[in-house]
Amino acid sequence: MYLVVVGILALVLTLSRPIYPLIRGTEATLAAAAGVTLLPALVGGIVARRVLRQLDRHPHQPSRGQAAFGRGLTIVQMLLAAGHGGLLLTSDWLPLTAALPVIGRWVLVPGLVALVPFILSILLVWIAVYPADRAVRQIALEVYLFRGKPLRPVWPLLPYLIYNLRHQVLFILIPMLLILTAHDIIVLYQVPIARWTRLEAAPDVLIGLAAIAVAIFTPEILRHVWATQRLPDGPLRDRLLRLGRRLRLRCRDILVWRTGGLVVNAAVMGVVAPLRYVLITDGMLEQMEDTKIEAVFGHEAGHVKRHHIFYFLLFAFISGCAVTIFTIRTHTLAHRDPDLYQALALLLGTLLAMKWGLLFGWISRRFERQADIFGVRTLAVAGLPCSAPCAVHQPADDPPAPASDAVCTTAAHIFGDALHEVALLNGIRPEARSWRHSSIASRSRFLQELALYPWRLRRFERGVGLVKGLILAVTVVAGTWAAYDLRLWQALIVWLPR
């Protein structure tokens, strides 16, 4: 859902008119908006009925229902993306919302109005799939009962909608709206800005700087969008803070992410240390033992220490440079040769969709595995005793392997158990894959193989290092190209002291 929301918001942010004007006129556009709003919800209802039938027919194999639910949600998300992306790209919806009386003259408001069908469609989808989601969560609650852990009832419909809205839409919508506000204000005053700065591209540069500022300060906003509170003082907080100091992890605080005890997860957010937070859900605190929470904490620390957030931002920066270069170089082409402009826009859109839909997921899965490795090593730092011979803890008469070239077998098994426990408590099949994550089962097997064969760890780390190097290289090339097309060298000539 994150990718769908980001994609639609990006279209609203960058477009003011359809690139492929296929649906023209108010009536046809309104009919198209209604169709793409209702269709995903109808399909979501069909998916929910299929999932419930699978769970009823195969009560001893709940994984069949879970698998059907995962596949169905993927189809619904594809419909959301294709339908609403098509509405923005091929119909008069954006010009229609901008031309409404009064609304078109207000900053941000046209963009918000343009998003109404999309947000409404998401809410309708959640209502349609809620029965299946509830049934899948009930399976996880049976595990809670078997373990003798605290049990909370599954969300009623309204809290379910509020939770999803806060964590799947507002999580992305609020930062994007801040960028959209900055964009609208800068565009409104772009002529005086360009005149004052004596740089024609100054508005584009300011929009880019506004996006960077939003990325830096967003965690402080999102900690309030998500229901969070400071992790209370106690033994666990002391252990995590002590572990963070040993890992040299700098963050502002460790927060409890309140989910009504129904989500077992953790996250880290923040580009800079003064605005960086580590979040652990109440469900994880209630259901998992401290050693496994330390393992998950180490995984999140791995994202920071291995600079994954920074490289994700560079990945997004490359897309921004590509759009900037395309916009500048096709500025007059849209009027001279609309057919060629549309073909080039389709090519760029296809490349960006492949970049985010395929390449980003591929990179993200490797970053997740690198964070898993860091989490395994964190257990050793936390003092987990090794209970089996391994490449790190050899018998006394053998020299141990360098810590950078191996992982502890015991720590790998404990971390794998923690991953399986997270999947089980969230009602997720261990074999289920996602766009950004490999399956829990494959990640666990991977760690155990690394413990047995250290040379695979060295090869994997070299591969991830190569990926990071390529991202840096493409960032430099794309940034230099965009700066050249924006003629930023003129700004240096004007503003540098003589």
C-alpha positions in Angstrom: 0.0 0.0 0.0 2.9 2.3 0.7 4.1 2.1 -2.9 0.6 2.8 -4.2 0.1 5.9 -2.0 3.5 7.3 -2.9 2.9 6.8 -6.6 -0.5 8.5 -6.6 0.8 11.4 -4.4 3.8 11.8 -6.7 1.5 12.1 -9.7 -0.7 14.7 -8.0 2.5 16.6 -7.0 4.1 16.6 -10.5 1.1 16.9 -12.9 -1.3 19.7 -13.6 -2.9 18.2 -16.7 -3.3 14.7 -18.2 -0.4 13.5 -20.3 -2.7 11.2 -22.3 -6.0 13.1 -22.7 -8.3 10.1 -23.5 -11.3 10.9 -21.2 -12.5 14.4 -21.8 -15.5 16.3 -20.5 -17.0 16.7 -17.0 -19.5 13.8 -17.2 -17.1 11.3 -18.6 -14.4 12.3 -16.0 -16.8 12.0 -13.1 -18.0 8.6 -14.3 -14.4 7.4 -14.6 -13.6 8.7 -11.1 -16.6 6.8 -9.7 -15.6 3.6 -11.5 -12.0 3.5 -10.3 -13.2 4.4 -6.8 -15.7 1.5 -6.5 -14.0 -1.3 -8.5 -11.2 -2.0 -6.0 -13.7 -2.3 -3.2 -15.8 -4.7 -5.2 -12.8 -6.9 -5.9 -11.8 -6.6 -2.2 -15.2 -8.0 -1.2 -14.7 -10.9 -3.5 -11.3 -11.5 -2.0 -12.7 -11.5 1.5 -15.4 -14.1 0.6 -12.8 -16.3 -0.9 -10.5 -16.1 2.1 -13.4 -16.9 4.5 -14.3 -19.9 2.4 -10.7 -21.2 2.5 -10.6 -20.8 6.3 -13.9 -22.6 6.7 -13.1 -25.5 4.4 -9.6 -26.0 5.7 -9.6 -25.2 9.4 -6.5 -27.3 9.9 -4.6 -25.4 7.2 -5.0 -21.7 7.9 -2.0 -21.0 5.8 -4.2 -21.5 2.7 -6.5 -18.7 3.8 -3.5 -16.5 4.7 -2.0 -17.1 1.3 -5.3 -16.2 -0.5 -5.5 -13.1 1.6 -2.0 -12.0 0.6 -2.6 -12.6 -3.1 -5.9 -10.9 -3.0 -4.5 -7.8 -1.4 -1.8 -7.6 -4.0 -4.5 -7.7 -6.8 -6.5 -5.0 -5.0 -3.5 -2.7 -4.6 -2.6 -3.1 -8.3 -6.2 -2.1 -9.2 -5.9 1.0 -6.9 -2.6 2.0 -8.5 -3.7 1.4 -12.1 -7.2 2.9 -11.7 -6.3 6.1 -9.9 -3.0 6.5 -11.8 -5.0 6.2 -15.0 -7.5 8.7 -13.8 -4.8 11.3 -13.2 -2.9 10.5 -16.4 -5.7 10.1 -19.0 -8.7 12.2 -17.8 -9.6 15.8 -17.0 -9.7 15.1 -13.3 -6.8 17.3 -12.3 -7.9 20.3 -14.4 -11.4 19.8 -13.2 -10.5 20.0 -9.6 -8.2 23.0 -10.2 -11.0 24.8 -12.1 -13.6 24.5 -9.3 -14.8 27.9 -8.0 -12.7 29.3 -5.2 -10.8 26.0 -4.7 -8.4 26.5 -7.5 -7.1 29.7 -6.0 -6.1 28.1 -2.7 -2.7 26.6 -1.9 -2.8 22.8 -1.4 -6.6 22.6 -1.8 -6.7 21.5 -5.4 -4.3 18.6 -4.7 -6.4 17.5 -1.7 -9.6 17.6 -3.8 -7.9 15.5 -6.5 -7.0 12.9 -3.9 -10.6 12.5 -2.6 -11.5 9.5 -4.9 -8.3 7.7 -4.0 -8.7 8.1 -0.2 -12.4 7.1 -0.4 -11.4 4.1 -2.5 -8.9 3.0 0.1 -11.4 3.3 2.9 -14.0 1.3 0.9 -11.3 -1.4 0.3 -10.6 -1.7 4.0 -14.3 -2.0 4.8 -14.6 -4.7 2.2 -11.6 -6.8 3.3 -12.2 -6.3 7.1 -14.0 -9.6 7.7 -11.1 -11.5 6.1 -8.5 -9.4 8.0 -10.3 -10.1 11.2 -10.5 -13.8 10.6 -6.7 -14.0 9.9 -6.0 -12.0 13.1 -8.2 -14.4 15.1 -5.8 -17.2 14.0 -2.9 -15.3 15.5 -4.8 -14.7 18.7 -5.2 -18.5 19.1 -1.4 -18.6 19.2 -1.5 -16.0 21.9 -3.8 -18.2 24.0 -1.7 -21.3 23.5 1.4 -19.4 24.7 -0.5 -18.1 27.8 0.3 -14.5 26.9 -1.9 -11.4 27.3 -4.8 -11.3 24.9 -6.7 -8.3 23.5 -9.8 -8.5 21.3 -9.4 -7.9 17.5 -10.2 -4.3 16.4 -13.8 -3.4 15.7 -14.3 -1.9 12.3 -13.8 1.8 13.3 -10.6 1.3 15.2 -9.4 -0.9 12.3 -10.0 1.9 9.8 -8.4 4.5 12.0 -5.3 2.4 12.6 -4.8 1.7 8.8 -5.5 5.3 8.0 -2.9 6.6 10.4 -0.2 4.0 9.6 -0.7 3.3 5.9 -2.0 6.6 4.5 -1.2 9.6 6.8 2.2 8.1 7.4 3.0 9.1 3.7 0.2 11.6 3.1 1.3 14.2 5.7 4.9 14.5 4.4 3.7 14.6 0.8 1.2 17.3 1.6 3.9 19.4 3.2 5.9 19.1 0.0 2.8 19.8 -2.0 2.2 23.0 0.1 5.8 24.2 -0.5 5.4 23.3 -4.2 2.2 25.4 -4.6 3.6 28.4 -2.7 6.9 28.4 -4.7 5.0 28.0 -8.0 2.7 30.9 -7.0 5.7 33.2 -6.5 8.1 31.6 -9.0 8.5 34.8 -11.1 9.6 37.1 -8.2 11.7 34.2 -6.8 13.5 33.8 -10.1 13.9 37.6 -10.5 15.3 38.0 -6.9 17.7 35.1 -7.2 18.6 35.8 -10.8 18.3 32.1 -11.5 15.5 30.7 -13.7 15.7 27.3 -12.0 15.5 28.7 -8.5 11.9 27.5 -7.9 12.8 23.9 -8.8 15.8 24.1 -6.5 13.7 25.4 -3.7 11.2 22.6 -4.1 14.0 20.1 -3.9 15.3 21.7 -0.7 11.8 21.7 0.8 11.6 18.0 0.1 14.9 17.4 1.9 13.8 19.5 4.8 10.5 17.5 5.1 12.5 14.2 5.0 14.6 15.4 7.9 11.8 16.8 10.2 9.1 14.2 9.3 9.9 11.8 12.1 9.0 14.3 14.8 5.6 14.7 13.1 5.0 11.0 12.5 5.7 10.0 16.1 2.4 11.9 16.8 0.6 10.6 13.7 1.4 7.1 14.9 0.2 6.5 18.5 3.5 6.4 20.4 4.9 7.0 23.9 8.2 6.9 25.6 9.3 3.3 26.5 8.9 3.4 30.3 11.9 3.2 32.6 12.7 -0.4 33.6 15.1 -3.3 33.0 14.2 -3.6 29.3 14.8 0.1 28.6 18.1 0.0 30.4 19.2 -3.1 28.4 18.3 -1.5 25.1 19.9 1.9 25.9 23.1 0.0 27.1 23.0 -2.0 23.9 22.5 1.1 21.8 25.6 2.7 23.4 27.7 -0.4 22.7 26.5 -0.4 19.1 27.2 3.4 18.9 23.6 3.9 17.8 22.6 7.5 18.1 18.8 8.2 18.4 16.6 10.6 20.2 14.5 8.0 22.0 13.0 4.5 22.1 9.2 4.6 21.7 6.4 2.3 22.3 4.2 2.0 19.2 0.7 1.5 20.4 -1.4 -0.9 18.3 -3.8 -2.3 20.8 -1.5 -5.3 21.3 -2.4 -6.7 17.8 0.8 -5.9 15.9 4.2 -7.4 16.6 6.7 -5.3 14.9 9.4 -2.6 15.2 10.7 0.2 13.1 13.3 3.0 12.9 12.8 6.4 11.4 14.9 9.5 11.0 17.8 10.6 8.8 19.7 12.5 11.5 20.4 11.3 15.0 18.6 14.2 16.9 15.4 13.3 15.1 15.7 9.5 14.9 13.4 7.2 16.8 13.3 3.4 17.4 9.8 2.1 17.7 8.7 -1.2 19.3 5.0 -2.2 19.2 3.1 -2.9 22.4 2.3 -6.4 21.0 6.0 -7.2 20.7 6.7 -6.0 24.3 3.8 -8.2 25.6 4.5 -11.3 23.5 8.2 -11.7 23.1 11.0 -12.3 25.6 13.7 -9.6 26.1 16.5 -11.5 24.2 14.4 -11.6 21.0 13.4 -8.0 21.5 17.1 -7.2 21.6 17.5 -9.1 18.4 14.8 -7.1 16.7 16.3 -3.9 18.1 19.6 -4.9 16.6 17.9 -5.4 13.2 16.6 -1.8 13.3 20.0 -0.6 14.5 21.5 -2.3 11.5 19.4 -0.2 9.1 21.0 2.9 10.7 24.6 1.6 11.0 24.5 0.3 7.5 23.1 3.6 6.2 20.1 2.1 4.5 17.9 5.1 5.1 20.5 7.4 3.5 20.7 5.1 0.4 16.9 5.0 0.1 16.9 8.8 0.0 19.5 8.8 -2.7 17.4 6.3 -4.6 14.5 8.8 -4.4 16.8 11.6 -5.3 17.7 9.8 -8.6 14.0 9.7 -9.5 13.7 13.4 -8.8 16.6 14.2 -11.0 15.2 12.0 -13.8 11.9 13.9 -13.7 13.7 17.2 -13.6 15.8 16.4 -16.6 12.8 15.1 -18.5 10.7 18.2 -17.7 13.5 20.7 -18.8 14.4 18.8 -22.0 10.7 18.3 -23.1 9.5 21.7 -22.1 8.6 22.8 -25.6 8.1 19.3 -27.1 4.7 19.0 -25.4 3.4 21.7 -27.7 5.4 21.0 -30.8 4.9 17.3 -31.0 2.4 15.9 -28.4 2.6 12.4 -29.7 6.4 12.2 -29.2 6.1 13.9 -25.8 3.5 11.3 -24.7 5.7 8.4 -26.0 8.7 9.8 -24.0 6.5 10.3 -20.9 5.3 6.7 -21.2 8.9 5.5 -21.5 10.0 7.5 -18.4 6.9 6.4 -16.4 7.7 2.7 -17.3 11.3 3.1 -16.3 10.4 4.7 -13.0 7.7 2.1 -12.3 10.3 -0.7 -12.9 12.8 1.2 -10.8 10.5 1.4 -7.8 8.4 -1.8 -8.4 11.3 -4.1 -9.1 14.7 -2.6 -8.4 13.7 -0.9 -5.1 12.2 -4.1 -3.8 15.3 -6.1 -4.9 17.6 -3.7 -3.1 15.3 -3.5 -0.1 15.3 -7.2 0.4 19.1 -7.3 0.4 19.2 -4.4 2.9 16.8 -6.3 5.1 19.2 -9.3 5.1 22.1 -7.1 5.9 20.1 -5.7 8.9 19.4 -9.3 9.9 23.1 -10.0 10.0 23.6 -7.0 12.1 20.8 -8.2 14.4 22.5 -11.6 14.8 25.8 -9.9 15.7 23.9 -7.6 18.2 23.0 -10.7 20.2 26.7 -11.5 20.6 27.3 -7.9 21.7 24.4 -8.2 24.2 26.2 -11.2 25.8 24.3 -14.2 24.4 26.2 -17.3 25.3 27.1 -19.6 22.5 25.9 -23.2 23.0 27.3 -24.8 19.9 30.6 -24.8 18.0 30.7 -22.2 15.3 33.0 -20.2 13.1 33.1 -17.4 15.7 33.3 -19.5 18.9 35.7 -22.3 18.1 37.0 -24.8 20.7 39.7 -23.4 22.9 42.5 -25.0 20.8 41.4 -23.3 17.6 41.7 -19.6 16.8 38.3 -17.9 16.4 37.3 -16.5 13.0 37.3 -12.7 12.7 34.0 -11.3 13.8 33.6 -9.5 10.5 33.8 -12.8 8.6 31.3 -15.0 10.4 28.2 -15.0 12.6 27.5 -17.1 15.7 25.5 -20.2 15.1 23.5 -19.9 18.3 22.8 -16.2 17.6 21.6 -17.1 14.1 19.2 -19.7 15.5 17.8 -17.3 18.1 17.4 -14.5 15.6 15.6 -16.9 13.2 13.3 -18.0 16.0 12.5 -14.3 16.6 11.6 -13.9 12.9 9.4 -16.9 13.0 7.7 -15.7 16.1 7.0 -12.3 14.6 5.4 -14.0 11.6 3.3 -16.4 13.7 2.1 -13.6 16.0 1.1 -11.4 13.1 -0.8 -14.2 11.2 1.8 -14.2 8.4 2.9 -17.4 6.7 6.7 -17.9 7.1 6.9 -18.7 3.4 5.1 -15.5 2.4 7.2 -12.9 0.5 6.5 -9.2 0.1 7.6 -6.4 -2.1 10.3 -5.2 0.4 11.0 -8.4 2.4 12.0 -11.9 1.6 10.0 -14.6 3.3 10.7 -15.2 7.0 11.7 -18.8 6.3 14.2 -17.9 3.6 15.8 -15.2 5.8 16.1 -17.6 8.7 17.7 -20.3 6.4 20.1 -17.6 5.0 21.4 -16.7 8.4 22.0 -20.3 9.4 23.8 -20.9 6.1 26.1 -17.9 6.8 26.9 -19.4 10.2 28.0 -22.6 8.5 29.7 -21.1 5.5 31.5 -17.7 6.4 32.6 -17.3 2.8 29.0 -16.7 1.8 28.8 -13.8 4.2 31.9 -12.2 2.7 30.4 -12.6 -0.8 27.0 -11.2 0.3 28.6 -8.2 1.9 30.7 -7.5 -1.2 27.5 -7.7 -3.3 25.6 -5.2 -1.1 28.7 -2.9 -1.1 28.6 -3.0 -4.9 24.9 -2.1 -4.9 25.6 0.9 -2.6 28.5 2.0 -4.8 26.3 1.9 -7.9 23.6 4.0 -6.1 26.3 6.6 -5.2 27.7 6.6 -8.8 24.2 7.0 -10.4 23.4 9.7 -7.8 26.5 11.7 -8.8 25.8 11.4 -12.5 22.1 12.2 -12.2 22.7 15.1 -9.8 25.4 16.6 -12.1 23.2 16.2 -15.1 20.2 17.8 -13.4 22.4 20.6 -12.1 23.7 21.3 -15.6 20.2 21.4 -17.1 19.1 23.7 -14.3 22.1 25.9 -15.0 23.1 26.0 -11.3 26.5 27.2 -12.3 24.8 30.5 -13.0 23.9 30.7 -9.4 27.5 30.1 -8.4 28.7 32.9 -10.6 26.0 35.3 -9.2 26.3 34.4 -5.6 29.9 33.6 -5.0 31.9 36.5 -3.7 34.2 38.1 -6.2 
